[in-house]
């Protein structure tokens, strides 16, 4: 089953910090503040439109949800709660900061029908967190994650690739920390430098130098493969395509097909690690939804192996799950 959200954005409300990368009005594409009637309207519209309500969540994104005023938070949740359970939607998902989690708010969220909490961890390097003005430590992520689990919520983590002052060692340490925490879900966001942010200022001054695109794609593919192998569900790679992000983008790793590009790199890495030396032709069987990804974005995987003198034959195989590939009789999972 595929996961889907009824996304309701609460832009930049309640957040105690302005992080280096953050311009929530651009990210959400909205400057209006939703209220109970907006929540009910969105849920009613989705009720008959979604293909499987049992795999769809009402999701409050875009701000630090547990830092907004309590009466406003309960207003939104009370409007969503009647649409959950029975033949309704799977649950209510919220995103927040790790330093805005405690027993009091978790008890309130539980009583209001929230089922999943995502934490914006971003990095697990205290140095990187400080340089990007996050206002919390890596320990806050560990502590909040543990508490969320104790209260019985599904736990999600969101991480960013390529932040200011982050290097490859930091990226790998963050990925390992995520594996150690073992959340239920993860989102991977290669950095987008947006107009009106500190990152944009640093970039224009030459103080923030981006890793090259290929390196970041490689890191994201490595992380995605490790998380997938550990049974951590990957909900998203890259920001959603939108006119607002496109027009507000100064630099970074935004692409409307970023998830597909990362998936293609994952498949390329699997093939490269599992073909015999001296092989001049490799046959890869794939689930039907992976045919395009196996060939690579703009056929980049085919071209990559052709330059090494290896022909890549991609064969759709209905016996494989939609996210599986088979090479030499061995089956591999891809996100």
N, C-alpha and C positions, 0 to 999 in steps of 0.2 A: 504494500500500500504506500502511496506517496503522501507526504505530510504537507498540509496547507494551513495558512493562517487567514483569519479575518483581521487584518492589521488596522489598529486604531492608534494614531500617533498623538503623543502628549509632548509637544515640542519644548524641550529645554526648561521644563518646569521643575522646581525643587532642587535642581542640581547645585551643590555647594561649590563647585569648581568649574572653571572654563579651561578644559584641557587643550593642549597645543593643536590638536587636530580637529577640534569640535566647532562646527557651525550647524547646530541642529536644524535651523530653518532650511538650510540647503539639503541636509541629509533627508529630512522628512518630506520636503516639498510643500510644507504647510506652515503658516504662521497663526492659524486659528486654533483656538483651544476647544477640544471636544467636550460635550456634556452628555448627560444621561440620554437625552433624546437622540443624539448622534449615534451613540452606542446601539440603542434599540433599532434605529433605522438600518445601520450596517448589518446587524444580525438578522433582521427580518429580510433584507434583500438577499443575503447569502443563504438563507434557509432552504430555498428551492433551487438555488443555482449550483451549489457545490455537489460534486458527484458522490461524496461519502462524508456525511457529517461526523461519523465516528473517528475519522482521521483529520478532522479540522478543529483548530483551536481559535478562540477569541484571544487576540494578542495585543497587549498594550506596550508599544515600543516608542522610542524617540526621546525619552528622558529618564530621569532617575525616579522610577515610579514610587518607590517607598519613601522618597523624600518630599513628595508633594503634600499639601495639607490633608490631614486625615479625612475631613468631611468630604473633600473633593474626591479623594481616592475611593472612599466607600460609595460615593454617588456613582462613579463609573462602574465599580464592581457589582453593585446592587442591580444596575441596569443589565449587566451581562449575565448574571447568575441564572435567571429563569430559562436561558437558552441552552444550558448545559445539563448533561445527563439524560438518561432514558433514550429517546430517539433523537436527542439534540446533539450539540457539538461535544467534542471530546473533553474539553476543559478550558481553563483560562490560563494564559501564559503572560508573564510580565518580565520586563528587564529592568535591572537596577544596578547600582554600584555596590561593591562588596562592603564598603564602610557604612552603608545605609541598611544593614540587616541586623536585627536583634530578635530576641524571643518575643517581645511585645508585638512587633509588626508581623512576625511570622504567624503568631496566633490569630491576629486579625485577618491576615490573608487566607489562612485556612478556613476561618468561619465564613469568609466571603466567596468561597468556592474556587480559589486559585489552586491550580494543580502543578504548574511548572514555573520555575524561577531561573532566569538567565542572568549571570553576572558579567558585567563588562570588566574582565580581567586585563585585557589588552597585552600586557607583558608580565612575566614573573621575575623580572629583573628590577630590583629596587632603584638602581641607578637610572634605568630607562624610564621607570614610572616617575621619578623625581624630575628628570629632564623634560618630560612631557606634561608636567604639572597635573598629574592625576590626583594628588592629595591623599593617596593611600599606599600602603605597602603590599608586597606580595603575601605577607602573613595574613593580611585582611582577607585575601582571596581564600586561603586555606581555612581560616576560621569560619568565614561565612558559608563556605561550601559544606563544612562539617555540620553546622547548625541547620542549614537547609535540609540536609539529608535526615537529621534527627527528627525533624518535623514532618517527614514523609513526602516532601515535594520532589518532583523530577528536577534534576539539576542540569543546567546548561552553562557553558562558559563561552565567552566571545573573546577572541584574540586578534591582534593586529600584526601584520608582517611589514617590516621596513620602517618602523618608527624612528624618529630622531634619536641619534646616539645608540641605536641598536645595531649589533653586528650579527654575523652568522652564528657565533657561539651563543649569543643571547637568544636568538630564535630557537636554536636547538634545546637550550635549557628551558625555555618556556614550553616547548612541545613536551619535553620530558616531565615537567611539572604537571601539565594537563593529564598526561598518562598516569601519573602518580595519584592525582585527585580522582581520576576515572569518572568524569561526569557522564550523564546519559546522552547529552548532545553537545555539539560544538558548532560555532560559526567562525570561519576564517576570513578576515578582512585585510587584504593587502591595502596599504595606506593610500588614501586619496588626499591630496593637498588641495584644500578648498579655499576659495576667496574669503577673506575676513577672518582668517585664523592665524595663530602665531606661526604655525608651520609655513604658511604662505610667506610671512615676513622673513623667516629664517631662510627659506628657499631662495627668495629674491636677493638676499644679502650674500648668498653663497655659503652660509653656515650649515645648511642642511643639504647634504648631497645624497641623492637617492641611489640605492642599489640599482643595477641595471635590471630591466624587465625580466630577462631570462633567468637571472639569479633568483628573483622573488618568486617567479612561477615554479622554479625548482624547489625552493623552500616550502611553498604551499603544497606542492605535490607530495613532498616527503612527509610533511605533517599529516596530510589527508590520508596517505597510505598507512601511517602508523596508527592514527585514530581509528580508521576503519578496521584494521587488523585486531585492535583491542576491543572491538564491539561498540565503539562510541559513534553514535549516529551524527553524520555531518548534515546540518540543516541548510547551510548556505556557504558559498565561497564567493566573496566580493559583494559590493553594494548592489542593490537593485538598479536596473537601468532606469534612468529618469531624465527628463529634459533639464530639471533643476540641477542635478549633479553634473551633467554634461556642460551646462553653461557656466557653472560655478567652479569648474575644475581648473586649477592652476598647473598641477603636475601630479605624478603618481601613477597608480596601477589600476585605473578604472578602464574597464572594457565591458560592453554589454554581454559578451560571451565568455567572461573570465572563468566561470565555473567549468565550461566546456574545454577551455584552454588548459586549465589545471588537470582536468580528467584525462585529456590527451597526453599530458606529460607523465601522469601516473602509468598509463598504459605503455608508453614508450619505455619508461624505466623498467617495468615488469618484463617487457620483451628483451631489453638489453641485458638484463641480469640472467636470463634463462635461455638464451640461444647458444648453441655450441660454437666453439672457436672454428673459424674457417667456413662457417655456414654461408651459402650464397642465396638462400631462399628460406623464408620462414612463413609458416602457415598459422594464422591466428584465427581461432573460432570465437565469435562474440555473441552475446545476447543482442536482441534486435535493436535495443536503444543505444548500443555502443558502436554501431557501424561507423558513424561519422567521427566519433571521438577516437576510435582506433586509427583511422586514416590521419587524424590530426586536423587542427584548425587550418583551413586552406591547404590541406593535405601535407602539413609540415612533417608528420611522422613518416609518411612514404618518402618524402624528399630526404629526411635525415638518414634513413637506412640505405636509400639509393646511393648517397654519397659515400657510404661505407661498402658499397658493392653488394648489398643485400636486398633482394626483392621481397616486398611485404605483401602477402596475400591475405585478405580479410574475408572470412566466410561467416555469414549469419548462421546461427545455430539455434533452432527453436528449443532444443533440450536444455539450453543454458538459461538461467534467470536473466532478467533484463540488465543486471549490473555485473555480470560475470564474463570473464574471458577464459579461454582454454588454450594452452600452449604446451605442446609435447605431451598431451594427456593430463596435465596438471591444471586445475581450475583455480582462478584467482578472482577475488572480489574487488570491484571498483565502486567508488561512491557515485 
